[in-house]
């Protein structure tokens, strides 16, 4: 995010004290020595197996000693990727302007050594201290047998990834002060899920918000489409005000809700406008799965599937949709969730509210291979790769799949992929009849064109709303939605994934002019994890 000279930093250090000018003088806490093998009969055999504790200590200390002295060539030779290491270590002090490093070791754990770093960053007459923690790993060289520092960008700083750079200088874009729909200031400190989103909004709209850039140390990503991250501000710029569609109240509820379930994401939108009211993630990898996730949505897909059956005249809410115990389509057998009683006289509404898989699979021979695809793209605005939300997002994917996947797609398995953002939009379209592409920042700011779609006939909307209301009051979502008054509706989902012991939990619902969807990986049934998250957001009323 800087105009200064760039440097990509990767490497490893042993947690000891380092200080001084330039890269800093290195105070070795133990004697460093080089073991030389003496064998009259020839060279010593190449060592194998994990490095010993003493090798971990020695290799780490030697690497850090050379790095601290600014001897990039020697330091690089002590890693398992010397070519990359030398270039990046050489640039560390000159381009990132990080000097006077003091590194303190933690307690080693096997081949890993944690450490803390205290250093100084200077640029344009400004200096500030830099503090952070990281970790290195020592490995056995595959060909040499030497104990070497495993070369990973995160060793030098935990926010660095492969190909990233560290830059200190004037920011490429001014800072922003993002505010919610009512003028409440939004910060990553108060709303953790918004941290990377605010970085992305700054990258895209900083120049349009009217601020002035400051001087910063930041990470610039290898992928130009991925926003960088400010690590330290040496001189504050003047932030420009950026209005967003977020509701601070809904966002706070979303943040609290996802924290209750690991690997969870949720999105809430305003169906009457498409404005995004909340987006939250609670994930180990920090990925914005709420907007960018690509996972099978399970039975929440039945909202689109039901619309497909209705719009193609195959059946209707009160028409037949028998629910046998199992159904076979092109040699693949499909089952319902355990405990669901079969009902050969079921209507579509009954099979929908009870989330009967076989009822939808039985209609696979009456839909064309691309019927579900056409419904998703033409009426729900999905799968065309043309959404412009204000940040990177996935538009959903409902490919025209032949064979068993024709049936599997109807129940949200097969090749269908969605994000919580997509499913929140599906519910918004189903309840209003109009597809309004979700967005975080008004298109008026940059003149971008939002995606368009036909939407749904009024009769289809009436049936979908009625079936979703039945699901929320008498069906699989009734327990989760209990206590929510007003105009409500919902659909549960669970998606089986190869290699997982538990299915992914999905849930989408609406209350008044708020539609939300959530996903919890390995969360079980829709009402187990994703359901409570959505219900918590809907209680705020936006």
N, C-alpha and C positions, 0 to 999 in steps of 0.2 A: 504494500500500500504506500510505498515511498518513491520519491523521485531520485533518491540517492543511489550510490553504487550498490549493486546487488552482490550477495554472497549466499551460496547454499551451504548450510552447516550440517554435518553429520559427524559422529565420532563417539568416543567413549572416554571416560575418565575414572581414575580410582579416587575414592573419597578421602582426600587428605587436605592439608592446608596449603594454599598457594597464594603468593602475593607479590607485589612489586610493579614495576613499570612495564609498558608494552603488554605482552601476554602475562607478565608477572614472574617474579622469582619463585622458585619451587623449593619449599622446605621439606626435605625428605625425612620421614619419621623413622626410617629404617635404612640400612645400607643396601644400596642397589649393586648388584654384581651380575656378571655374565658367566654362566656356566659353560665351560668348554669341555667337550668330550675328548678323552684321550684313550685311544684304543689301537694298540700296535697292530691288531689284526685287521684294521679297516675302520670305516665310519661307524658311529653308533647307530643302532637301529632306530627307525622312525617311531616315535611314541604314538600310541593309540589310546582311545578311551577318553573320558571326561578329564579336564584339567584338575589337578590336585588343588587343595586350599592354598598351598604355598605358591603354585603356579599362577593362580588367580590373583593373588596379592602382588606378585612380582610383575606380571604382565601389565596389570592395571597401573602400577606405580611407574613403570618405565614409560608407558604411553603418556601418562599425564605429565611426567617430567619433561618430555620432549615437547609436548603441546604447549605447556606453560612457558617454555623458553622460546617459543616461536619457531622451533625446528620442525617444520611441517613434514619434511621428507622422512626424518627419523620416526616421528609419531605415526605417519602413514604406514611405515614398514612394520609397525607393531599391530596393525589391524588386518582383517581378512579381505580388505578391498583397498589396497594401497593407492591405486590410480585415482579413484574417486576421493579418497581421504586427503591426499596431498593438495589437490586443487581447493577443496573446501576449507581445510585447516589454514592454508595460506591466506585465504580471504577473510578469515574470522575477525582478526583485529583491524584490518585496513578498511573493510567495507561495512561491516556491522558496527565498527567503532566500539567494540567491547574490550575493555582493558582492566588491569588491576584485579585479576580474578583471584578469589579465595575460595577454595573448594574443601568442604569438610565431609569426611567419610562417615557413613552409617555402619551398621553391623552387616557384614556379608552374609548372604544366604545361598549356600551352594556356590554356583558359578556367577551369581549376580551380586552387584555391589551398589547400594543406594548412596546418594550423596546430595549435598546442598551446595549451591553456588551463590557467592556474593561478588559482584563485579560493578564496574562503572561504565556507563554508556555516554559518549560525548559526541556532539555535533553542533555546528553553527554557534559555537560559544556557549552551549548549554550542556550541562552534565547532570546525570541522575544515577542513583544506585539501582542495580538490578539484582533481584533475589529470586531464586527458583530451585526446585528439586528435580532430580532425574535419577537415572540408573543405567548401569552398563552390565554387559554380560561377556564373560571370557569363554572362548571356544577353542577346540583343538583344530589347528590347520589341517585341511584334508590331505595336502601333499607334503607339507613340511613337518607335520607333527608338533609344531610349536604352539604354545599357548598364545592366542591372539585376541585382541578386543574385537568383538562382533560389531561391525560398522553399521549402525542404525542412526538415522537423523534424530530420533527421539532422545539419544544419549546427550547430545548437546543442548537440546531443549525439548521438553515433552510435547510441545505443539508442532514440532517439525515432522514432516512426512517425506517420503522419497521424492526427490527432485525439488523440494521447497527451498526458498532462499530467505535469508535474514537481511533486512535493509534498514538503515538508519538515515533519516533525512526528512525533507519536507513531504508531507503526505500527498499522495496522488489526488485524493479527494478530501474535501473538508469534513469535519465531524458533523453528525446530525443529532438533533434532539427529537426523537420520535415521540409522538403523542397519540393517545387513543382517540376514539370518536368523540369524546367529551373533553379533550384537552388535557387528560391526565398523562404525565410524563411516563414513558415506558423505558425501563433499563434492564439489562441482563442480570444485574444484581438482585433486583426485586422479582423479576420473572425469568428464571434461568433458561427456560426453553427458548426465549426470545433472543438470547445472546447471539448465536450464529445467524439468526434471521435479521437482527439489527445490523450485523456486519454486512450481510448481503444487501440490505436496503441502502446502507451507506455507500457501498461500492457502486450501486446502480444510480442512486438519486442524490448523492452528496453534492455533485456539481449543480444540481437543479434546486437545491434547498436554500441556497443563498448564504452559506457559511464561508469561512476562510480557513485554509489548511494550517495545521500546526506542524511540529517536528516530532517524529515518532520512530521508535524501533518496532518493526512489525515483521510478520511472516508473509511472504508472497508465495502463493501456491504455484506448483508446477503447471496445474491446469488453470488457464487464464479465466475459465468460466466459474472457478471456485473462489469465493471471496477470501481475502487474506484476513489476518488477525493482528490487531494492535497489542503489543506486549508491554510497551512502556511509552508514556507521553513525556517528552522532554520540555516541550513548550506547547501549551494548549492553543488550539485554533478556536475560531468562533463558530459554534455549531449553528447550522441552519435548521429551521423547524420543518419537520416532515409529518404531515397528517397521515395516519393509518386508519384502517377500518376496525381495528381491534377494540374490543370492549374490555377495559381493565377488570371489571367485575367478573366477566366470563373467563378471562385469561387466568385470574387468580384461582378460580374454581377448577379450571382445567389443570393447572400446575399441581394443586393439592391432590386432585383425583389420580393423576398418572403416577404420583409418587407412591401410591399404595400398591402398585403392581409393576414388577420389573418388565422391561422390554415392551412398554406400552406407549401408544400415541393416540391423540384425539384431535379432531378439528370440529369447530362449530361455524356455521354460516347463517346468514340472514336470507331466507328463501325469497323474500320480496325484492331483494336487490343483488344478491350474490356476494355481498360483503363478508369477508372472513372475520368472525368475532373472536375466535380463540384458536390457537395452535400450540400444542404441548407434546413433549416427548420425554420419556424417562427410559433411557437406553444406555447400556454400557459403552457403545461405540460412538455416541454423540450424533448419530445419523438422524436427519430430519425425515424419519419414516412417515410422519404425518402428511407431508407433501410429496415425498419422493419414493415411498415404499412401493414395492411391486410384488404383491402376494395374492394368492387365491383368497377371495372374500367369503368363501363358504356360502351359507344359505342367505346372507344378506343380498346375494345376487338374485334371489327369487323376486325381488321387487322389479327388476328389469325383465326377468323371465315371465312373470305374471303379465306384465305389460305387453310382452311379445305375444303371448297366447291370446290376450284380449284384442289387441290391435289387428291381429291376423285372423280374427273370427274363429279361432279354434275352440275356445271355451270362454266362460265369463265367471264372475265372482260367484254367482249362484248356479253355474253350470257344473257338469261332472268333472271330477279330478280324483278318481279312485286311488286309494292309498293301500296297496298290497304290502305284505311284509318284505318282499324283495321284487326286483324288476331286472330283466336282462335286456341289454341293448348291444347288439353286435358282439356277442360272446362274453361281454363283461357284465358281471352281476353287481347290482347296486343294492344297498341296504339303508334302512333308516337308523336313527340313533337308538341305542338300546333303551327299551322300555316303551317305545311308541307303539301303541296298539294299531293294527291294520283296520282300515275302514273302506270297504269296497264301494260304499254309497256316498263317499265324501264329495263335497263340493270343492271348488277351487279355494273358496274362503276358508273352509275347514282345514284343508291340506296346507294352506299358507300359514294359518295361525298356529298349527301344530308342527310346522316345518317338516312336512313329509317329503323326503327325497324322491321316493318311487313314483309319486303322483306326477312330478315334473318329468322324470325319466321316461314314463310311459308315453308322454307326448313327443318324445324325440323323433318318432317316425312321422309326425304330422307337421313338423317345422322343417324349413329348408336349411341346408348347411349354413347359409349366411343370414338366416332370419334374426337370430340373436345379435349378430354383428350389426345389421342394419338398424335394429331398434336402439342399440347402445350408441351408435354413431349419429344417426339421423335425428333421433328424438331426445337422447340424453346428453349429446355433445361429447361423448367419450371417444378415445382412441384415434383422434385425428392429429395429435401432436401440435396443437395450435392454441393451447391455453397460454395466456399471458397474465399470470397472477401478480407479478411484481418481483418474484424470486423464482428460482428453479423449482419446477414441479412436474409431476408425472400426470398424464392425461387419462390413464387407464388403458387397458388393452383387452379387446374381446374379439379374437381372431375367428375367422370362419373355419371351424375345425370339423373334419370328417371323422368317420369311425366312431369309436367309443366316446371321444371327446365331444361329439355333438350333444350327447346326453350329459356328460360330466360338466360341460360349461353351463348347462341350465341350472345346476345346483352349486355353482361357484367353485368348481374344481377344474380339472382339465387344464386348459391353457389360459383361462381368464386370470388377469392380474389387476389389482386395484390398490389404491391407497385410502386411508381414512378421508382425505380430502375428496377423492372421487366419490366415495359412498355418501358423504354428507351432501354432495351436490346431487347425487341420485335421489336422495330423499327430498331435497328441496324441489327438484323437478317433478317428482311424483306427487307432491302435495300442492303445487301451484299450477302445474301444467306447462310452465315456461322454463326453458333452460336459461339460466343466468350464470355465466361463467364466474366462478369465485375469483376474488381479487383482494389483495392486501393494501394496495395503494391505488387511488383513483386514476383511471386512464387519462383523465384530463391533464394530469401533471406532465405526461410525456407523449400524449397523443397516440398511444398504442391502441390497436383494434382488438377488442375482446372476441373470443370465439362465439359462434352462433349455431343454433340447431332448431329444428322444427318444434320441438316440444310435444306435448301429449294432448289428445282430444279430451274434452271436458268429461265425457262419459268414462273414459279410462281413469282419469284422475279421481273421479268420485268412487270408483271401485277400489282403486289402490288405497285411498285414504280410509275407506271402510275396513278393508282387510288389515291394514296396519293398526287401526284402532282396535279391532278385535284381538290382534296379537298382543297389544299393550294392556288390554283389560281382561282378556280371558285366555290368552294363549301363552306361548313360551316366554314372552317378555313381561307377563303380568306381575310377577314378584318384584322384578327390578323397577318397574314403572309405578308401583303402588305408591299412593300418596301424592302423585303429580296430578294436579287438577287441570282444567281447561281442555283445549283441543290437543289430544296427544295421539301418537302412533309409534310403532316400532317394528323392527325385524331383527331376530337373533341369527347368529351364524357361527359355525365352527368348521374350520378347514383343516383337513388332515394333510400332513407334510411328511414326506419320506425322511426317515432318520430321526423323527421326533417321537417321544413317548406320549406326548399330549398334543392335542390339536391346537391350532391358533384360535383364539377367542375373538369374535367380531360382533359388533352391535351397531345398529343405526336407529335413530329415532327423531321425533320432532315434538315440539310443544309450542303452540302459537307460531310466532315468526322466528323460531330458532330450530335449525336442523343440525344434528351432530352425528358423528360416527367415530368409533374407536376400534383399535386392534391391539391385542396383547398376545405376543408370540408365546406359544406353549401355555396359554392361559386357560385352556379347556373349553367348556361350552360358552356360548355367547353371553349367557347371564351370569357366568362365574366371575369374569374380570372386566371385559369391555363394557358390559351392561351397566355396572355401577359407575363407571367413569362417565358414560354418556348421561346417565340420570343425574349425576352431580352437576354437570354443566347445564343441563336443561332446567334445573331448579333455580338457576340464577335469572332465567328469563332474558338473558342477553344483556 
